[in-house]
Amino acid sequence: MRGGLLLPVRRENESGYLPRGRILEPEVNFDVVRSWVKLCEMGHGDQCSHRDLKIEGLRVIDCYTKTVIEAPANCCYIALSYVWGSGSADAAPGFDWHSLPPLILDSVTCTLRLQCRYLWVDRYCIPQENFTLKHQQIRQMHTIYRHAWITIIAACCQDASSGLVGISVPRDTRFSAKIGDGEFAVASHPWYVKERLQKSKWSTRGWTFQEGLLSSRRLVFSDAEVYLQCNAPTNCLCEFESHDMQSLSTRNSTLCLEEAFPINLLPSNAFRSGDCIQEYSQRTLTNDSDALDAFTGVLNSFSGDDEELDHFWGILVFRSESGRVVLENELVERTIPTRSERLARNILWYFVRAPQRREGFPSWSWVGWRGRGEMGGIWQCE
């Protein structure tokens, strides 16, 4: 493992105010994961919980009955973010428990081990053959992931035919040593957690961008460990590092991992949209026709009911604009620009390198091209 830290393993009854390592077993320690979630629930409130959101037509996998059902009222569910991949393309359509690929079965196991009953997986919970219902669910994608109790990030899997490392795929447990009368564990370097995620196939795909960004709690399965990042600042907890509940509540003894997900891009401010478009436009899609759908959740988050924003072919537009403006402490009248004028003013994107045309979308929108897009003007945040 590159960039590791050699940490002593915590002794029995030892104070929790110093960073310590943990000897990893081949399987994930779900007691540890549940303690992380409990800490978040107790301390972060609405910042990491959106259980009051309403989702029309939501369906979930009932992990007890092994069927897809309409979600019960106030349903607590776990969502899955993953790469389906070409290796799983031949899987039987519809929901057949006996032909589910390994990743889905492992996600069910994870859901149950976290003492949750319901799992949401887009392939099975979004009606694929009904265009109207499918479009309705895609329009609610930001709410589905934000409402989820936890989102499983399958960063260790190339496609759905791969199992989760630490569940059906044993982990490499060589990163520990016994020196004298003490045990030592090699913990991931704080910066390497983010780097490993960025190098995963999961991070190259278009659909997964909004899934990771919009989730409230992300349980990431890498090829070495699991870690949890919620929406609280500097709150990324790694399985290699051992804590007690007291030290976790004060954050005095943690390594303070850099967030693997850029929560500063969360759609709480429309002026972050340029950064989101720049990141998303570098990712790949199997079908060009998904280019707007795979980003609709982010756009809808920026243009929620409490925001004075709308979007048109991927371009954010202010819904209305005041006819009065203060200039040098004097209130003056001005002509209110039309919607077309506001749209034209916001088409300020450009590409670093020559892009490729993406058919089916207007050429004046960034979504009509493949390549790294940059946003200028009011949407650029330095």
C-alpha positions as CSV (number, residue, x, y, z in Angstrom):
1,M,0.0,0.0,0.0
2,R,1.5,3.4,-1.0
3,G,1.4,6.3,1.4
4,G,0.5,4.3,4.5
5,L,0.8,5.3,8.2
6,L,2.0,2.8,10.8
7,L,-0.2,3.1,13.8
8,P,-0.3,1.1,17.0
9,V,-3.4,-0.9,17.7
10,R,-5.5,0.4,20.6
11,R,-5.1,-1.6,23.8
12,E,-7.9,-2.6,26.0
13,N,-9.2,0.4,28.1
14,E,-6.8,2.8,26.4
15,S,-7.9,6.4,26.1
16,G,-9.4,7.3,22.7
17,Y,-7.6,10.7,22.3
18,L,-4.7,9.4,20.2
19,P,-5.0,8.1,16.7
20,R,-4.8,4.3,16.6
21,G,-4.9,1.7,13.8
22,R,-7.3,-1.2,13.5
23,I,-6.4,-4.8,12.4
24,L,-8.8,-5.4,9.4
25,E,-10.5,-8.7,9.0
26,P,-11.3,-10.2,5.6
27,E,-14.9,-9.0,6.1
28,V,-16.2,-5.6,6.9
29,N,-16.9,-4.9,10.6
30,F,-20.5,-3.6,10.4
31,D,-20.5,-2.8,14.1
32,V,-18.0,-0.1,13.4
33,V,-19.9,1.2,10.4
34,R,-23.2,1.4,12.5
35,S,-21.3,3.4,15.1
36,W,-20.3,5.9,12.5
37,V,-23.9,6.3,11.3
38,K,-25.1,6.6,14.9
39,L,-22.6,9.4,15.5
40,C,-23.8,11.2,12.4
41,E,-27.5,10.8,13.3
42,M,-26.9,12.1,16.9
43,G,-24.8,15.1,15.9
44,H,-25.6,16.4,12.5
45,G,-29.3,16.7,12.3
46,D,-30.8,18.1,9.1
47,Q,-27.3,18.6,7.6
48,C,-27.2,14.8,6.9
49,S,-30.9,13.8,7.1
50,H,-33.7,14.6,4.7
51,R,-36.3,12.0,5.7
52,D,-39.2,14.4,5.2
53,L,-38.7,14.6,1.4
54,K,-41.6,13.2,-0.7
55,I,-40.9,10.9,-3.6
56,E,-43.7,10.0,-6.0
57,G,-43.9,6.4,-7.2
58,L,-40.8,5.2,-5.2
59,R,-40.2,1.5,-5.4
60,V,-37.6,-0.4,-3.4
61,I,-36.3,-3.9,-3.0
62,D,-37.7,-5.6,0.2
63,C,-34.6,-7.5,1.4
64,Y,-36.8,-9.7,3.6
65,T,-39.3,-10.9,1.0
66,K,-36.8,-10.6,-1.9
67,T,-39.3,-8.7,-4.0
68,V,-39.6,-5.1,-5.5
69,I,-42.5,-3.3,-3.8
70,E,-43.9,0.2,-3.5
71,A,-42.0,2.0,-0.8
72,P,-44.0,2.2,2.5
73,A,-44.7,5.5,4.0
74,N,-41.6,7.1,5.7
75,C,-39.5,4.4,4.2
76,C,-35.9,4.1,5.4
77,Y,-33.8,2.7,2.6
78,I,-30.3,2.4,1.4
79,A,-29.4,3.4,-2.2
80,L,-26.7,1.8,-4.4
81,S,-24.4,3.8,-6.7
82,Y,-22.4,1.6,-9.1
83,V,-21.3,0.9,-12.6
84,W,-23.5,-1.7,-14.3
85,G,-20.9,-2.3,-17.0
86,S,-20.8,-4.4,-20.2
87,G,-19.9,-7.5,-18.1
88,S,-23.4,-7.5,-16.7
89,A,-25.2,-6.6,-19.9
90,D,-26.5,-10.1,-20.4
91,A,-28.2,-10.3,-17.1
92,A,-31.9,-11.2,-17.2
93,P,-34.2,-8.2,-17.4
94,G,-36.6,-7.5,-14.6
95,F,-36.1,-8.5,-11.0
96,D,-35.4,-12.2,-10.6
97,W,-33.7,-13.0,-7.2
98,H,-32.0,-16.1,-8.5
99,S,-30.3,-14.3,-11.4
100,L,-29.1,-11.2,-9.6
101,P,-25.5,-10.3,-10.2
102,P,-23.0,-10.5,-7.3
103,L,-22.9,-6.8,-6.6
104,I,-26.6,-6.6,-6.1
105,L,-26.6,-9.6,-3.8
106,D,-23.8,-8.2,-1.7
107,S,-25.6,-4.8,-1.5
108,V,-28.6,-6.7,-0.1
109,T,-26.3,-8.3,2.5
110,C,-24.9,-4.9,3.4
111,T,-28.3,-3.5,3.8
112,L,-29.4,-6.3,6.2
113,R,-26.1,-6.1,8.1
114,L,-26.8,-2.4,8.7
115,Q,-30.2,-3.4,10.1
116,C,-32.1,-1.8,7.2
117,R,-34.8,-3.6,5.3
118,Y,-35.1,-1.7,2.0
119,L,-32.6,-1.2,-0.9
120,W,-33.0,1.1,-3.9
121,V,-31.2,0.1,-7.1
122,D,-32.0,2.1,-10.3
123,R,-32.1,-0.9,-12.7
124,Y,-34.8,-2.7,-10.7
125,C,-36.6,0.1,-8.9
126,I,-37.1,2.4,-12.0
127,P,-39.6,1.1,-14.5
128,Q,-37.3,0.6,-17.6
129,E,-40.1,-0.1,-20.1
130,N,-42.5,2.7,-19.1
131,F,-41.1,6.0,-20.5
132,T,-43.4,8.2,-18.5
133,L,-42.7,6.5,-15.1
134,K,-39.0,6.3,-15.9
135,H,-38.8,10.0,-16.7
136,Q,-40.7,10.8,-13.5
137,Q,-38.1,8.9,-11.4
138,I,-35.2,10.4,-13.2
139,R,-36.6,13.9,-12.5
140,Q,-36.6,12.9,-8.8
141,M,-33.1,11.4,-8.7
142,H,-31.8,14.2,-6.5
143,T,-34.5,13.5,-4.0
144,I,-34.0,9.8,-4.1
145,Y,-30.3,9.9,-3.2
146,R,-30.7,12.8,-0.8
147,H,-33.5,11.0,1.0
148,A,-31.6,7.7,1.3
149,W,-30.4,6.8,4.8
150,I,-27.0,5.7,3.3
151,T,-25.7,5.4,-0.2
152,I,-23.4,2.4,-1.0
153,I,-20.6,3.6,-3.3
154,A,-19.3,0.5,-5.1
155,A,-15.9,1.9,-6.0
156,C,-14.2,-1.5,-5.8
157,C,-16.3,-3.0,-8.6
158,Q,-15.7,-2.7,-12.3
159,D,-19.3,-3.7,-13.0
160,A,-22.2,-5.5,-11.4
161,S,-20.6,-8.9,-12.0
162,S,-18.0,-8.1,-9.3
163,G,-18.8,-8.5,-5.6
164,L,-18.2,-6.0,-2.9
165,V,-14.7,-6.2,-1.3
166,G,-15.2,-7.1,2.3
167,I,-18.5,-9.0,1.8
168,S,-18.2,-11.8,-0.9
169,V,-14.7,-10.8,-1.9
170,P,-12.2,-11.2,1.0
171,R,-9.9,-8.2,1.7
172,D,-6.2,-8.2,1.8
173,T,-5.3,-8.4,5.5
174,R,-1.5,-8.3,5.2
175,F,-1.3,-4.7,6.3
176,S,-0.6,-5.5,10.0
177,A,2.4,-6.6,12.0
178,K,3.3,-7.8,15.5
179,I,6.4,-6.0,16.9
180,G,7.5,-7.0,20.4
181,D,4.4,-7.2,22.6
182,G,2.4,-4.8,20.5
183,E,0.4,-5.0,17.2
184,F,0.6,-2.4,14.5
185,A,-1.7,-1.7,11.6
186,V,-0.9,0.2,8.3
187,A,-3.6,2.8,7.8
188,S,-4.3,4.5,4.5
189,H,-2.7,7.9,4.2
190,P,-5.4,10.6,4.4
191,W,-4.7,11.9,0.9
192,Y,-4.7,8.4,-0.6
193,V,-8.3,7.7,0.2
194,K,-9.4,10.4,-2.1
195,E,-6.8,9.4,-4.8
196,R,-7.9,5.8,-4.8
197,L,-11.6,6.8,-5.3
198,Q,-10.6,9.2,-8.2
199,K,-8.8,6.3,-9.9
200,S,-11.7,4.0,-9.7
201,K,-14.0,3.2,-12.7
202,W,-16.9,4.5,-10.6
203,S,-15.4,8.0,-10.7
204,T,-15.2,8.0,-14.6
205,R,-18.9,7.4,-15.2
206,G,-21.4,10.2,-15.8
207,W,-24.4,8.8,-13.8
208,T,-22.3,8.3,-10.7
209,F,-21.4,12.0,-10.4
210,Q,-24.8,13.2,-9.1
211,E,-25.3,10.0,-7.1
212,G,-22.2,10.7,-5.0
213,L,-22.7,14.4,-4.8
214,L,-26.3,14.4,-3.8
215,S,-26.2,11.6,-1.2
216,S,-26.3,12.5,2.5
217,R,-24.1,9.7,3.7
218,R,-21.7,7.8,1.4
219,L,-20.5,4.4,2.5
220,V,-17.6,3.8,0.1
221,F,-16.3,0.3,-0.6
222,S,-12.8,0.6,-2.0
223,D,-10.4,-2.3,-2.7
224,A,-8.8,-1.9,0.7
225,E,-11.3,-0.6,3.2
226,V,-14.7,1.0,3.8
227,Y,-15.2,4.6,4.9
228,L,-18.1,6.9,5.5
229,Q,-18.4,10.5,4.4
230,C,-21.5,12.5,5.4
231,N,-22.3,16.1,4.6
232,A,-20.7,17.5,7.8
233,P,-17.4,19.3,7.2
234,T,-14.2,17.1,7.6
235,N,-16.3,14.1,8.5
236,C,-14.7,11.2,6.7
237,L,-14.3,8.1,8.9
238,C,-12.0,5.3,7.7
239,E,-12.1,1.7,8.9
240,F,-8.3,1.5,9.2
241,E,-8.4,4.1,12.0
242,S,-9.8,3.1,15.4
243,H,-11.8,5.6,17.5
244,D,-14.0,5.5,20.5
245,M,-17.3,7.4,20.6
246,Q,-16.0,10.1,22.9
247,S,-13.1,10.9,20.6
248,L,-15.4,10.8,17.5
249,S,-17.7,13.3,19.0
250,T,-14.8,15.8,19.6
251,R,-12.8,14.8,16.5
252,N,-9.6,15.3,18.6
253,S,-8.0,12.0,17.8
254,T,-8.8,11.5,14.1
255,L,-6.6,11.8,11.1
256,C,-9.2,14.2,9.6
257,L,-9.2,12.6,6.2
258,E,-9.7,15.0,3.3
259,E,-13.2,14.5,2.0
260,A,-13.3,12.0,-0.9
261,F,-16.4,13.9,-2.1
262,P,-16.2,17.7,-2.6
263,I,-19.1,18.7,-0.3
264,N,-18.2,22.3,-1.2
265,L,-19.9,21.6,-4.6
266,L,-23.2,20.6,-2.9
267,P,-26.1,22.4,-4.7
268,S,-26.7,25.0,-1.9
269,N,-25.6,27.8,-4.1
270,A,-26.3,28.2,-7.8
271,F,-22.9,29.8,-8.4
272,R,-21.3,26.4,-7.8
273,S,-23.0,25.0,-10.9
274,G,-20.1,25.9,-13.2
275,D,-17.8,23.7,-11.0
276,C,-20.3,20.8,-11.2
277,I,-20.6,21.1,-15.0
278,Q,-16.8,21.1,-15.3
279,E,-16.4,18.0,-13.3
280,Y,-19.4,16.1,-14.9
281,S,-18.4,17.0,-18.5
282,Q,-15.1,15.1,-18.1
283,R,-17.0,11.8,-17.4
284,T,-18.1,9.2,-19.8
285,L,-21.5,7.8,-20.7
286,T,-22.4,4.6,-22.5
287,N,-25.3,6.3,-24.2
288,D,-25.0,9.9,-25.4
289,S,-28.7,10.3,-25.0
290,D,-28.3,10.1,-21.2
291,A,-26.1,13.2,-21.1
292,L,-28.9,15.5,-19.7
293,D,-30.7,12.8,-17.7
294,A,-27.5,11.9,-15.8
295,F,-27.2,15.5,-14.7
296,T,-30.8,16.4,-14.2
297,G,-30.6,15.6,-10.4
298,V,-27.9,18.3,-9.9
299,L,-29.9,20.8,-12.0
300,N,-33.0,20.2,-10.1
301,S,-31.2,20.6,-6.8
302,F,-30.0,24.0,-7.9
303,S,-33.4,25.0,-9.2
304,G,-35.5,23.7,-6.3
305,D,-38.8,25.3,-5.1
306,D,-37.0,27.7,-2.9
307,E,-34.6,28.9,-5.6
308,E,-35.3,31.6,-8.2
309,L,-33.8,29.4,-10.9
310,D,-34.9,27.2,-13.8
311,H,-32.9,25.2,-16.3
312,F,-33.2,24.8,-20.1
313,W,-31.2,22.2,-21.9
314,G,-28.6,22.2,-19.1
315,I,-28.4,26.0,-18.8
316,L,-29.4,27.6,-15.5
317,V,-31.6,30.6,-15.9
318,F,-33.0,33.0,-13.3
319,R,-36.8,32.6,-13.3
320,S,-37.3,36.3,-12.7
321,E,-35.3,39.4,-12.3
322,S,-36.1,42.6,-10.4
323,G,-36.8,45.8,-12.4
324,R,-35.0,47.8,-9.7
325,V,-31.3,48.0,-8.9
326,V,-29.3,50.0,-6.4
327,L,-26.5,52.1,-8.0
328,E,-24.3,54.2,-5.7
329,N,-27.0,54.1,-3.0
330,E,-29.7,55.3,-5.4
331,L,-32.6,53.0,-6.3
332,V,-33.1,53.2,-10.1
333,E,-35.5,51.5,-12.5
334,R,-34.2,49.3,-15.3
335,T,-35.6,47.2,-18.1
336,I,-36.3,43.6,-17.0
337,P,-34.6,41.2,-19.4
338,T,-36.8,38.6,-21.0
339,R,-36.3,34.9,-20.4
340,S,-34.6,34.6,-23.8
341,E,-32.2,37.4,-22.9
342,R,-31.4,35.9,-19.6
343,L,-30.8,32.5,-21.3
344,A,-28.5,34.2,-23.9
345,R,-26.5,35.9,-21.1
346,N,-25.9,32.6,-19.3
347,I,-24.5,30.7,-22.3
348,L,-20.9,31.4,-21.3
349,W,-19.4,28.0,-21.5
350,Y,-16.4,27.0,-23.6
351,F,-14.1,24.0,-24.0
352,V,-10.4,23.6,-23.1
353,R,-9.8,21.4,-26.1
354,A,-11.7,20.7,-29.3
355,P,-14.9,18.9,-28.3
356,Q,-16.9,16.3,-30.2
357,R,-20.5,16.9,-31.2
358,R,-23.1,15.0,-29.2
359,E,-26.2,14.6,-31.4
360,G,-29.7,15.0,-30.1
361,F,-28.9,18.2,-28.1
362,P,-28.7,21.8,-29.2
363,S,-25.2,23.0,-30.2
364,W,-25.5,26.1,-28.0
365,S,-25.6,24.1,-24.8
366,W,-22.6,22.5,-23.2
367,V,-24.6,19.2,-23.1
368,G,-24.5,19.1,-26.9
369,W,-20.8,18.4,-26.9
370,R,-18.3,15.8,-25.5
371,G,-15.3,17.2,-23.7
372,R,-14.2,19.2,-20.6
373,G,-16.5,22.1,-20.4
374,E,-15.7,25.4,-18.6
375,M,-18.2,27.9,-17.4
376,G,-17.5,31.6,-17.3
377,G,-19.2,34.7,-16.1
378,I,-21.5,34.5,-13.1
379,W,-21.3,30.7,-13.0
380,Q,-17.6,30.6,-12.5
381,C,-16.6,30.3,-8.8
382,E,-12.9,31.0,-8.0
